[in-house]
Amino acid sequence: MIKRIFLALVVVGVVVAGAFAFYAWHPELPAMAAADRPAFDADTIERGRVLAGAGYCSTCHTAAGGEPYAGNYPVVSDFGTIYGSNITPDPETGIGSWSPEAFRRAMHEGVDRQGRHLFPALPYNHFTLLSDQDVDALYAYLMSEVEPVKQSTRENTLPFPLNLRFLQAGWKLLFVDFGRYQPDPDQSDAWNRGAYLAEGISHCGACHTPRNALGAEDGDRRYAGATIDRWVAPALTSANPSAVRWTAADLTLYLKHGAEAYHGIAAGPMGPVVHAGVAELSDPDLQALGVYFASIARDGDSGAEPQPDYSPVQASVAAGKPDPAYRLDDGERLYATACASCHYNDSADDLKATRPELGINSAVRLDDPANLIHVILDGVPSDEGSQGVVMPAFRDALSDQQIAAIAAYLRASRTDLPSWPDLPARVGDLRAHAGTH
């Protein structure tokens, strides 16, 4: 009896393994010479350029100081480091021998031309939603406008057995719903366009959605916020800590300019998302993203937007007015001397996006002070935030204790939230790791 049970289990195991192998296997697709590629019209190439920007493809496929799209940008995960591949049209080390069909398969199914499963550092769980026309436009741009660069991609540092590519087929089976985007007939055209862009090419959930133990986005906590590159990607739902609720118009301005008066600036990993990414989109597309994320901020309610409560703005502006008695503690004194000359607004009715009102900025209201500390340490360069406006770095001017004092003062004076614990230690930790985004 035991022998029969054992044999039955062996047979079942062989059948399951065979079925998985059949599911996981993909054939190698034929190479295509450059001379055999289809011709691309200028409009298609331009659409591909805009989509590549909206997907910030160059960010993850360009190493620091390297040639655009030539790969080797390190994507650091809890499982090891995965290096962005060379997607220039070099036929030997890039994708120059890929046909449009091979490129579509990589984008839609996460399988390369040789039939190997790609690691989900490439967010094919989002790209699968893109139409064939948009994927072909991306292909047209990469093959027509990007210079070929001969550069091999570095070996990933994933440990065994996570480095076995065929196992990615099981990960996909568990966590990826393949297929093109299907419009929601109950929503407006603008909402559907915003959803298509956000869930597809811009893959916003890849940073703003927490992940489970296997590295997949947690579908039950969509846009609930997550930590990325030691920064906090805030929740985009009603749990967002901003003092003033996001509106569609606010979101549109933020994504276009990298700054918005009631919500601060796009710094850290969000900087290139805006300035090297979604800002390339047309105004109607940016407005569509605003409409979509405004509904996310209301937990899926796509009805008429309620009027935001601006009373926290008035309170923050009042608290920030110069006080002759600025010697109450080190944090207040340091803020007055180092920060208040720029972070000062005369009126709640005339806020300036280029001088953020810190009491309503999410960085002061998050449970983790990382974003605020990062900006104090390393400032905001001219290519982040509001372009052309620079915030200086205080890394070499202020000690860990002094930066912690400013952060503690802002938290205590501008919010009614609990104080942050162990601030000097947190500053020291982030000082040691700053500049990695």
N, C-alpha and C positions, 0 to 999 in steps of 0.2 A: 504493500500500500504506500509506504513512504517512498519507495523507488518510483512508483507511478506519479506521485505528486511532484517529486523532484523533476522527472522527465517532462511533465506538463509545464512546470515553471520554466524549464530550459526552452521548451518549444515556444512558450509565450514570449520569453525574453528575446529569442531569435527573431520572432515575427515582429515584435515592437522595434528591435534594433534595425531590422530590414526596412520597416516602414519609415523610421526616422531617417535612415540613410537615403532612401528614395526621396523623401521630402527635402532633405538638406542638399542634395546634389543638384548642381546647375552646370550646364555645359559651357565650355569656353566658346566665346563668340569670335568670329573671324576678325582679323586685324583689317583696318582700312587705311590705305595710303592717303596722304594729304590731297593728291590729285583726284582722288575718287570721292572726296567729300562733296555733299550737295552745296549749291550756291546759296548764299544768304543775302537777303536784301537789307538795306540800311535800317529800315524800321525794326526788323527782327533783331538785328545786332544791338540797336539802341535799347530795345525792350530788355534784352538779355543783360546789358550793362546795368540798367536800373534794378533789375531783379537780383543781380549779383551783389549790388550795394545793399538792397533791402535784406538780403540774407547774410550780410557782412561776411561773404565768402573769403575775401582777402584776409580778414582778421585771423581766421583759423588755419589758413593755408599759406601764411607768410611768416617766416621766422624773424625775430628781431634783427633788423639790419639786413635782411635777406631780400632776394628778388621777389616781386609780387607773384603770388600763387605758386611759388616753387616749393612750398612745403616745409616741414620740420618745425612747425610751431608746436610746442609741447602742450598737450591737453592733460593736465594732472587730475587724476581721479583717485578714489579710495582704493582702487584695484591696481594702480600702476599708471605709468605715463604712456599716452598714445600720441604719436606724432602725426600732424596733418600731412596729407600726401601731396605730392607734386601734381597739380592739375593744370600745368601749362601744356601747350601742344607739342612738347618734346616727345618724339615717338619712342624713345628708349626708357626714360625715367619718368615721363609724365603720361598724359592721356592722348598723345598725338596719334596713336594707332586705334583709338576708340571710334566706333561708328555712333551715329545718333542712337541706334538701338541699345548699344552697350551703355551709353551715358544714361539713357532713360532707365535701364535696369538698375544701375547703381543708385539713382535718385529715388526710384519708386520701390525697389525691393532690397536695397542694401547689398547688392552682389556686384563685384567688379567684372571686367571683361573676361578675365581668366576663369570666372566661376567661383571665386572665393568670397565668402561672406565678409562684409565690412563690419567693423566694430561700431557700436552706436555712438561713438564720438561724432560721427557723421549723423545728424539727426534725421535719418531717413524715415523715422516714425512720423515726422512732420512733412518731409518732402514728398512722401507718397501721395499727399493730397493735391500736389500741383498738377495742372493740366499738362498734356503732352506738348501743347503749343508753348507753354512757358518753359518747360524743360528744354525743348528744342531751341528756344531763344537763348537760354543760358549757354547751351552748347555752341550756338553760333557766335556768341560774344567771346567765349574762351578760345575758340579755334581761330577767330578772326582778329581780335584786338589784343590778346595777351601774347607777350613775347615768349617763345619757347626757351626753357632753361634746363640744361642738363644737370640735374642734381638728384641723387638717390635719396630716398626717404629713410630716415634712421629707423633702427629696430625698436619696436615698442618694448616696454619693460613689464608687461603683464606676466605674472607667474603662471606656471603650469597648474591646472589645465585651462586656465582662463585664456591662455594664448592660442588655444586651438580654435581656429576660425569656424569649423563646422558646428561647434557647440552654440555659435550665435544663432543657428537655425532654431534651437530650442528656446533661446531668449526671445526671438521674434514670435514664436508660436505662443508664448505666454503673454507678451506685452505689446505687440504691434498689431494694429488693425489696418491692413493694407487696403488701398483704394483711393480714388479721386474724391475731392471735396464735393459734397452734395448740399446744395443750398437749402436753407430752412424756409419753407414756403410761408411760415408764420412771421418771418422777420422781413425787414425792409431790404431793398437792394444795397443800401449803404452798409447795413449791419452785416449782410452776407459777404460783401466785398472785404470789409474789415476782418471778419472771421477767416476768410480764405487767406488773407495776407498774414494775419497773426498766427494762425495755427499751421500755416504752410511755410512759405519761404522765410518769414522772419522768426519762426519757431520760438516765440516768446516764452512759452511754457518750459523750454529747456533750462532757463535760468530761474524763472519765478515760481516753479512748481517743485516741491520737495520730492526726493527720490526714496525708493524703498531699498531694502537690504541688497537687492540685486542690481541697483543702479537704474531702475526704470522710473519714469515719472509716476507719482502716486495719483492715479485718476480720481481718487476720492477727495483729494486736496488740491484740485487744480488752482493754480495762481495763488496759493496760500503763502508764498514766500519761501526763500531758500538761501543758503549760504553758498557763495561762489567766489573763488579766488580770494578768500578771507574778507570779502565784502558781503553785505546783506542785500539780496534782491528782494525788496519789500513785497508784501502781499498786494495783489491788485484787486482783491475782493473788498467787501465792506470792512474787513479786518485791517486794511491799510491804516497805518498810524497817523497819517497826515491830519493836521487840525482842521483843515477845510476839505470837504469832500471833492474828489476829482469830478470835473464835468467833461463832456465831449470836447468843448472848446479849449479847456485847459490842456487836455491830453494832446490835442492837435498842435497847439503852440509848443508844448514841451518837445514833442517828437520832431518838430520842424526846426526849432531854434536851440534845443538843448537847455532851455531855461524857461521857467514860468513863475510869475510873481508869487503865487500862493503855494508853490511846491518845491522851489529850489532848482538845482541844476543837475545835469547829467554828468556825473564824474565816475572815475574808476572804470570798471568793465562796461558801464552804460555809456561812457563817452563815445567809443567807436561804434556802438550800436546805433547811436543817433547820427554822429557826424560823418562816419564812413559807411553808414547804412541807410536807415529808413528815411533820412532827410532827402535821399535821392528820389523818393516817390513823389508823385504829383500831389498837388493840393487836395484834389478829390479823394485820392487814396489815403492821405494822412487824415482827412476828415472822417473817412470810413473807419480807420483804426480808432479814432477818437470815439466814434459812435459805439463801436464794438466794446472797447474797454470801459467806457462809461457804463454800459450795461453789466459788465463783469463786476465793476465797483459797486453795483447795486445788486450783486448776487444773482445776476441773470435777468433782472427786470429791465426790459427794453422799452418800457412805456415812457411817458413824459418825465423829464428830469425835474426833480424838486429843486427849489432855490437853496443853494448852500448856506450854511450858517457861518457868517463872517465875524461873529463876536470874538473868536480866538485871535483873529487878526488885530482887532482893536486893542485887546489885552496885551498882545505881544508888542505892538508898537508903543503902547504906553509904558510897558516895562523897560523898553529899550531907550527911552529918552535919557539924555545925559543927566546925571545926578551929581551935584557938587560934593556929596558925601561919599564919592566912590573910593572908599578905603575900608569897606566893611570886611572884606576878606581877600585873600590872594586872587581867587578866581574872578571876582568882580573887578579888582584893580587891573589884573592882566587883560581882562576883556576890554576894559575901558581904554587901555593904552594900545593894545595890539589889534583889536577887532572892531570896536564901535565906530571908528571913523568911516568904515565902509559899510558895515552892517547896521545902517541907521536909516529909518524911513520917517518922514515927517507926518504922514497921514495914512490911515488904513485904507483910504479911498484912492490912494495914488501910489501903490506899491511898485517898486522897480525890480524886474526880474534879475537885473545885473547886480543888485545888492540885496541878496536874499534875507528875508525876515526870519531869523533862525528859530524863533519860538513856534513857528508853524511848519517848519521844515521836518520832513520825516526822519532825517538823521538825528535830530534831538529827541525824537519821540519813539524810536525803535527800542526794543528790549535789549539789543546789542549795540554798544556805542561805536562799533567798528567804523562805520561810514564817516561819522563825525571826526574820529581820531585820524583816519586816513587823510581827510582833507586838510586838517590842521597840520599834520606832519608834512605832507607833500604838495599842498596847494592844489590849484586847478590850472593847468597850462592853457595856452590860448586855443589849442585844438580840442578842448573839452568844454563843458559848460556852455556859456554864451560866447560864441566864437569871437576872438579878439579881446576879450576881457580876461585878465589874469588875476588869480588870487595867489599871493606869495606863499611859499612853503616856510614853515616855522620849525622844521626838523633840527636845524643847527642853531636856532635862536632860543628855543624853549626846551626845558628839561621835561622828563616824563612827569614829574610832580607838577610842573607848571601847566602842561597840557591837560593833565587830569583835573587840575583846579578849574580851568576854564570850562571843561566838559561838565564837571559837577555843578558849577555855577549856572550854566545854561539850563541844565536839567532841572535844577531847583527853582530857578527864577522864572522860567518860561513855560513850565508844564506843571501839572499836578500829579505827575507819574512818580513811581518809586525811584530812589536814587540808584545809580549804577554801582555795583560792588567792585572792589579791587581795581579801581581805575588806573592807578600808576602801573600795576602789573600788566594790565591790558594794553596800555600805551607802549610799554617796553616790548611786549610780544609783537605788536603790529609794527613797531619801529624796525624790529629785526627782519620782518618779512615784507615791508612795504616795497612798492615798485615792481611787483610781480604780475600785475594784471595786464 
